[in-house]
Amino acid sequence: MDSAHFYVTLKDDFFDKYQENEAVNLFDDLENPYHDAMDRLTPGKIYPVMNVEDDGRALTVIDDLGRLWTAVTGLFKFADN
């Protein structure tokens, strides 16, 4: 496996955004990126970025179960490893 390009963690306002999106159902017919992230990532944990995709709009990280997962960059902020 390739080495990490850089490291990220969920943004500080992740819980607020997660609750807002659950309350108003902004993503009725689409995957909810906040819900998906809550199922696969732990807030405060640092994740290695293995790939940058879609002209920088998506990152592939290794999730809590050790699987590759691609998500929108808006969920993340840079982190020190």
C-alpha positions as CSV (number, residue, x, y, z in Angstrom):
1,M,0.0,0.0,0.0
2,D,1.2,3.5,-0.7
3,S,2.1,5.8,2.1
4,A,-0.2,8.6,3.3
5,H,-0.1,11.9,1.4
6,F,-1.0,13.8,4.5
7,Y,-3.3,13.5,7.6
8,V,-6.8,14.8,8.4
9,T,-9.4,14.7,11.1
10,L,-13.1,15.6,11.2
11,K,-13.7,19.3,11.4
12,D,-14.4,20.9,14.8
13,D,-18.0,21.6,13.9
14,F,-18.7,18.0,12.7
15,F,-21.2,17.2,15.5
16,D,-23.1,20.5,14.9
17,K,-23.3,19.8,11.2
18,Y,-24.3,16.2,11.8
19,Q,-27.2,17.2,14.1
20,E,-28.4,19.9,11.6
21,N,-28.4,17.5,8.7
22,E,-30.3,14.9,10.8
23,A,-32.9,17.4,11.9
24,V,-33.7,18.9,8.4
25,N,-33.1,15.9,6.2
26,L,-31.1,17.8,3.6
27,F,-30.1,14.6,1.9
28,D,-33.4,12.8,1.4
29,D,-32.5,11.1,-1.8
30,L,-28.7,11.3,-1.5
31,E,-26.1,9.7,0.8
32,N,-25.7,11.9,3.9
33,P,-21.9,12.4,4.2
34,Y,-22.2,13.3,7.9
35,H,-24.2,10.1,8.7
36,D,-21.7,8.0,6.7
37,A,-18.8,9.6,8.4
38,M,-20.3,9.0,11.9
39,D,-20.6,5.3,10.9
40,R,-17.0,5.0,9.8
41,L,-14.9,7.6,11.6
42,T,-14.2,8.8,15.2
43,P,-14.2,12.6,15.8
44,G,-10.8,13.6,17.1
45,K,-9.0,10.7,15.5
46,I,-6.4,11.3,12.8
47,Y,-6.7,9.6,9.5
48,P,-4.1,9.1,6.7
49,V,-5.2,10.4,3.3
50,M,-4.3,7.8,0.7
51,N,-5.6,9.5,-2.4
52,V,-7.1,12.9,-3.5
53,E,-9.8,12.5,-6.1
54,D,-12.4,14.5,-8.2
55,D,-10.1,17.5,-8.6
56,G,-9.6,17.8,-4.8
57,R,-13.2,17.5,-3.9
58,A,-12.9,14.1,-2.3
59,L,-10.3,12.3,-0.1
60,T,-9.8,8.6,0.4
61,V,-8.9,7.8,4.0
62,I,-8.4,4.6,5.9
63,D,-11.5,4.3,8.2
64,D,-11.8,2.9,11.7
65,L,-12.0,-0.6,10.4
66,G,-9.0,-0.3,8.2
67,R,-10.9,0.0,4.9
68,L,-10.5,2.7,2.3
69,W,-13.3,5.2,2.3
70,T,-13.8,8.2,0.0
71,A,-15.6,11.3,1.3
72,V,-16.0,14.9,0.4
73,T,-13.2,17.2,1.6
74,G,-15.6,19.5,3.5
75,L,-15.8,17.0,6.4
76,F,-12.1,17.3,7.1
77,K,-9.4,19.6,8.3
78,F,-5.6,19.0,8.1
79,A,-4.0,17.3,11.1
80,D,-0.5,16.7,12.3
81,N,0.4,13.0,12.4
